[in-house]
Amino acid sequence: MDRFTALRVFKRVVELNGFTAAARDLGLSNAAVSKNVNALEAFLGARLLTRTTRRMSLTEAGEAYYRRCVRILEDLEEADAMVTSMAASPRGVLRVTAPMSLGLIRLSGVIPRFLARYPEVKIDLNLDDRVVDLIDGGYDIALGTRSTLQDSSLVSRRLGTLPRVVCATPEYLEQHGRPEQPQDLAHHRCLLFSLMPSPNEWSFQRQGLKETVHVDGPYSVNSSLTIREALLQSVGITLIPKAYVEDALASGKLVTVLDDWQPSEQSVYAIFPSARYLSPKVRAFIDFLVERFSGE
């Protein structure tokens, strides 16, 4: 007996409520359908179906076995589809949305490399600092620093981290003083990134010691690039991903403070619609971003 064939036959007999209908659907003879069901019952040592000339019904054991069969066969189909998907070459249009800062600073440099690796993929990238509805917008992937999902049909995958620093211009520090410990920030003009879960709470740790300070200041904005411009004009001091200010730090226009304190980690996530398996283009892009962000 071919167990897989017998399970498929039994499943269709139950779903179509008859041997003749199942035989027609599977392209088998009535005798072949009966033989498979009989062989399955003999193998199990239990009757699965009660059959009369007028009707057919599941036994108690048959009903329980049918539910398990459905699950097993669906898992097999999913496994086949997953392997087929993984073997396929990524192609087609990939629609991605991401915050402006992340897109300009981190994605603009890596997407050309992805396109070079997968020449049959085209990327349609939307940069928007607002929270974008993934489904209504028709996007395949949304990138950002929030892992909270508003829709149960979505899933997230952590790509990596964005190391952060506290920094300001030398002119600002000369005028307002240099913070020596996190609590000193409570007395500074802090520039706040409004899209953080708690913009006014900055957390740090050092040698197992954790410090959280409540900060405030004259400027709250939903764009890290706008905060960078305010920094360069000595408006205040801020906590910002290092990648966004590396050039200014290298040139001395900005300097870091509290270097012996580690700011709380900011992770980057990919959010995408839940599916039984990912399309090759989505899987390839997510794996590529994990590869790129893993070094952060």
VOLO-526411 format. One record per residue (C-alpha): residue in one letter; x negated, y negated, z; chain. Coordinates in steps of 0.2 Angstrom, whole numbers, plus 5000, padded with zeros to 4 digits. Last residue first. Layout:
N
  type    c1    c2    c3  mol
     A     X     Y     Z    A
...
% end
This chain:
296
  type    c1    c2    c3  mol
     E  4870  4766  5061    A
     G  4863  4781  5053    A
     S  4879  4791  5053    A
     F  4887  4776  5044    A
     R  4881  4781  5026    A
     E  4884  4800  5028    A
     V  4901  4797  5036    A
     L  4905  4786  5022    A
     F  4901  4799  5009    A
     D  4911  4812  5018    A
     I  4926  4800  5018    A
     F  4923  4796  4999    A
     A  4922  4815  4994    A
     R  4937  4820  5004    A
     V  4947  4806  4996    A
     K  4942  4810  4978    A
     P  4944  4829  4981    A
     S  4962  4827  4987    A
     L  4964  4832  5005    A
     Y  4973  4847  5011    A
     R  4990  4850  5020    A
     A  4991  4832  5020    A
     S  4991  4818  5033    A
     P  4990  4801  5025    A
     F  4973  4792  5028    A
     I  4964  4782  5041    A
     A  4945  4780  5040    A
     Y  4937  4774  5057    A
     V  4923  4763  5062    A
     S  4918  4763  5080    A
     Q  4913  4749  5091    A
     E  4903  4754  5106    A
     S  4903  4744  5122    A
     P  4888  4732  5123    A
     Q  4872  4739  5129    A
     W  4863  4727  5142    A
     D  4844  4725  5141    A
     D  4846  4713  5126    A
     L  4857  4701  5136    A
     V  4853  4688  5123    A
     T  4851  4688  5104    A
     V  4844  4674  5094    A
     L  4852  4665  5079    A
     K  4844  4654  5066    A
     G  4828  4663  5069    A
     S  4827  4670  5051    A
     A  4828  4688  5056    A
     L  4843  4684  5067    A
     A  4852  4675  5053    A
     D  4849  4689  5041    A
     E  4855  4702  5053    A
     V  4871  4693  5058    A
     Y  4885  4704  5051    A
     A  4875  4720  5053    A
     K  4873  4716  5072    A
     P  4892  4718  5075    A
     I  4897  4703  5085    A
     L  4899  4697  5103    A
     T  4899  4678  5103    A
     I  4891  4662  5109    A
     G  4898  4645  5105    A
     V  4901  4631  5092    A
     S  4882  4630  5088    A
     Q  4886  4628  5069    A
     L  4878  4645  5065    A
     L  4890  4653  5078    A
     A  4905  4645  5069    A
     E  4899  4652  5053    A
     R  4897  4669  5061    A
     I  4915  4668  5068    A
     T  4922  4665  5051    A
     L  4913  4681  5045    A
     S  4920  4690  5059    A
     S  4937  4686  5054    A
     N  4953  4687  5065    A
     V  4949  4671  5074    A
     S  4949  4664  5092    A
     Y  4939  4648  5095    A
     P  4937  4636  5110    A
     G  4932  4649  5123    A
     D  4936  4663  5135    A
     V  4928  4678  5143    A
     H  4933  4691  5156    A
     V  4918  4701  5160    A
     T  4916  4720  5161    A
     E  4901  4728  5169    A
     K  4895  4746  5169    A
     L  4880  4753  5178    A
     G  4873  4770  5171    A
     Q  4856  4762  5166    A
     R  4864  4747  5158    A
     Q  4882  4745  5152    A
     F  4892  4731  5144    A
     S  4911  4727  5142    A
     W  4918  4711  5135    A
     E  4937  4707  5139    A
     N  4944  4692  5131    A
     P  4948  4700  5114    A
     S  4956  4715  5122    A
     P  4962  4727  5107    A
     M  4950  4718  5095    A
     L  4959  4709  5081    A
     S  4956  4691  5089    A
     F  4938  4691  5088    A
     L  4933  4678  5101    A
     L  4920  4665  5101    A
     C  4914  4662  5119    A
     R  4910  4645  5126    A
     H  4901  4650  5142    A
     H  4905  4651  5160    A
     A  4912  4669  5160    A
     L  4897  4674  5150    A
     D  4886  4673  5166    A
     Q  4895  4689  5172    A
     P  4886  4699  5158    A
     Q  4868  4695  5165    A
     E  4855  4682  5161    A
     P  4865  4670  5151    A
     R  4854  4657  5142    A
     G  4859  4639  5146    A
     H  4872  4628  5138    A
     Q  4862  4615  5129    A
     E  4846  4625  5125    A
     L  4857  4640  5122    A
     Y  4867  4631  5109    A
     E  4852  4624  5100    A
     P  4844  4642  5100    A
     T  4859  4648  5090    A
     A  4870  4661  5098    A
     C  4870  4680  5101    A
     V  4878  4695  5110    A
     V  4874  4710  5100    A
     R  4884  4725  5092    A
     P  4880  4742  5085    A
     L  4893  4747  5072    A
     T  4897  4765  5074    A
     G  4901  4780  5064    A
     L  4914  4788  5052    A
     R  4928  4793  5065    A
     R  4942  4801  5056    A
     S  4960  4796  5057    A
     V  4977  4804  5053    A
     L  4993  4797  5047    A
     S  5010  4805  5046    A
     S  5013  4801  5065    A
     D  5014  4783  5060    A
     Q  5007  4769  5071    A
     L  4990  4776  5073    A
     T  4977  4769  5085    A
     S  4959  4772  5079    A
     R  4956  4753  5076    A
     T  4939  4748  5069    A
     G  4943  4748  5051    A
     L  4945  4758  5035    A
     A  4962  4762  5026    A
     I  4962  4776  5014    A
     D  4973  4782  4999    A
     Y  4983  4766  4998    A
     G  5001  4764  4991    A
     G  5004  4748  5001    A
     D  5020  4755  5008    A
     I  5010  4770  5015    A
     L  4994  4761  5021    A
     D  5003  4747  5029    A
     V  4990  4734  5031    A
     V  4984  4726  5047    A
     R  4978  4709  5042    A
     D  4959  4706  5038    A
     D  4962  4710  5020    A
     L  4949  4717  5007    A
     N  4958  4728  4994    A
     L  4947  4740  4985    A
     D  4952  4749  4969    A
     I  4939  4762  4966    A
     K  4937  4772  4950    A
     V  4931  4790  4951    A
     E  4924  4800  4936    A
     P  4906  4794  4939    A
     Y  4905  4802  4956    A
     R  4887  4799  4962    A
     A  4885  4782  4954    A
     L  4902  4777  4960    A
     F  4897  4781  4978    A
     R  4881  4771  4976    A
     P  4891  4756  4970    A
     I  4902  4758  4985    A
     V  4887  4757  4997    A
     G  4882  4739  4996    A
     S  4899  4731  4995    A
     L  4905  4742  5009    A
     R  4895  4736  5024    A
     I  4894  4717  5024    A
     L  4908  4712  5011    A
     G  4920  4726  5015    A
     L  4917  4726  5034    A
     S  4920  4707  5035    A
     M  4935  4707  5024    A
     P  4944  4721  5033    A
     A  4947  4737  5023    A
     T  4959  4744  5010    A
     V  4955  4758  4998    A
     R  4964  4764  4982    A
     L  4955  4779  4974    A
     V  4958  4780  4955    A
     G  4954  4797  4947    A
     R  4941  4810  4949    A
     P  4932  4821  4962    A
     S  4927  4837  4954    A
     A  4936  4853  4960    A
     A  4928  4865  4971    A
     M  4934  4857  4987    A
     S  4952  4857  4980    A
     T  4952  4875  4975    A
     V  4945  4879  4992    A
     M  4959  4869  5000    A
     A  4972  4876  4989    A
     D  4967  4894  4993    A
     A  4967  4891  5011    A
     E  4984  4882  5010    A
     E  4991  4897  5001    A
     L  4984  4909  5014    A
     D  4991  4898  5028    A
     E  5008  4898  5020    A
     L  5008  4917  5018    A
     I  5003  4919  5036    A
     R  5017  4907  5042    A
     V  5030  4915  5032    A
     C  5025  4933  5037    A
     R  5026  4928  5056    A
     R  5044  4922  5054    A
     Y  5048  4938  5044    A
     Y  5041  4949  5058    A
     A  5052  4941  5071    A
     E  5067  4943  5060    A
     G  5062  4961  5055    A
     A  5060  4966  5074    A
     E  5078  4960  5078    A
     T  5084  4969  5062    A
     L  5087  4958  5046    A
     S  5102  4960  5036    A
     M  5108  4968  5020    A
     R  5126  4969  5013    A
     R  5138  4979  5003    A
     T  5129  4996  4999    A
     T  5121  4996  5016    A
     R  5104  4990  5021    A
     T  5097  4986  5038    A
     L  5080  4978  5036    A
     L  5064  4978  5046    A
     R  5064  4996  5052    A
     A  5049  5000  5063    A
     G  5034  5011  5062    A
     L  5024  4997  5055    A
     F  5016  5007  5041    A
     A  5032  5015  5037    A
     E  5042  4999  5037    A
     L  5029  4991  5025    A
     A  5030  5007  5014    A
     N  5049  5005  5013    A
     V  5048  4987  5008    A
     N  5035  4990  4995    A
     K  5044  5005  4988    A
     S  5061  4995  4987    A
     V  5053  4981  4977    A
     A  5045  4993  4965    A
     A  5061  5003  4963    A
     N  5070  4987  4959    A
     S  5058  4983  4946    A
     L  5046  4968  4947    A
     G  5045  4951  4939    A
     L  5044  4943  4956    A
     D  5061  4933  4955    A
     R  5070  4947  4946    A
     A  5064  4960  4959    A
     A  5069  4948  4973    A
     A  5086  4945  4966    A
     T  5089  4964  4965    A
     F  5082  4968  4982    A
     G  5094  4955  4991    A
     N  5095  4940  5002    A
     L  5085  4929  4991    A
     E  5074  4923  5006    A
     V  5074  4940  5014    A
     V  5069  4949  4998    A
     R  5057  4936  4995    A
     K  5048  4938  5011    A
     F  5047  4957  5010    A
     V  5040  4956  4992    A
     R  5026  4944  4998    A
     L  5022  4954  5013    A
     A  5021  4970  5002    A
     T  5010  4961  4990    A
     F  4998  4956  5003    A
     R  4998  4973  5012    A
     D  4994  4983  4996    A
     M  5000  5000  5000    A
% end
